[in-house]
Amino acid sequence: MSLTVAVTVGGVVAADYAWQLATHDVPVLLIAGCALAVYATVHVAVRRAMDELRATTHRCAIPGCRFRIRLVNPDPGESRRWQEVAASHPAHV
């Protein structure tokens, strides 16, 4: 679903941007380059934002330790296994 949303939002924003440039008599190749750049940027931003909403982060419980594990859309068993790894990792950084 995140791919569909990202493609749709990116396409709509890029098409609007291209339309605005076309109304100002910008050359077609320049419009295409700008629209593709806008599409790619919006597409990646939407995908990253949606991944952040579904992400689970497990951190070491020892104060001052910066060890963490970030999982995107894990199942409960996998999440529990990585939670245990974060709690008992040997190197405290």
N, C-alpha and C positions, 0 to 999 in steps of 0.2 A: 504494500500500500504506500509506503514512503516513496518508492520510485515513481509511482503514478502521480502523487501529489507534487513531487519535486519537478517532474517533467511538465506538468500542467502549469504550475506557478511560474516556472522559468520561461515556458513558451509564451504565456500571456504577457509577462513583463517585457520580454524581448520583442514581441510583436508590437506592443505599445511604443516601445522605444524606437523601433524601426519606423513606425508610422509617423511619430513626431519628427524624426530626421527627414523622412520623405517629404513632409509638408514644407520643409525649408530648402528644397532642391539640392540635397546632399547626393553625391554620386552613389550609384547602386552598390559598387564594390565596398565603398566605405560604410554604407548602411549595413551590408551583410557582415562585415568584420566586427562592427560595433555591436550588432544584434547578437552575434554568436558569443562575443565576450560577455555581454550582459546575461545571456542565457546560461552560460557555463558558471558564472559567478553566483547567480541566484539559485541554480540547480544545486550546486555544492553547499551553499549556505542552508537551504531548506533541508537537504539530507542530513547535514551535521546537526541542525536544530532538532530534527525528529529523532536522531540517534541519541541525543542528550536526554530527551524526554523518556526514552526507554532504557537508559543505562542504569546499571547497578555498580556501585563502587564499594569495595571492601578495603579497609585500612587496618594497619597494625594498631593494636590497643596500647602499646607502650608509648608514653609521652615523649615527644621529640622525634619519633621515628616517622620518616616520610614514605615508607613503603605502602603502596596501594595497588589494587587490581581493579580495573574497570572492564565490565562486561556489558555487551549490548544484547538485550533480549535473551538472557539465559533461562534455562529451565531450572526448576527448584533444586534438583540434584546437583547440577553443575554449579549453581550459585553457592550451595552449602559447601561443596568441596573446595571452592576457591576462598570461601570465608575461613575455613580451617587452615588453608595454606597461609593466608594473610596473618592469622593469629599465631602461627608457629614458625614463621620463616626464620632462618638462622642469622641472616645479616641485617642488622638494624642500622639503617642509613638515615 
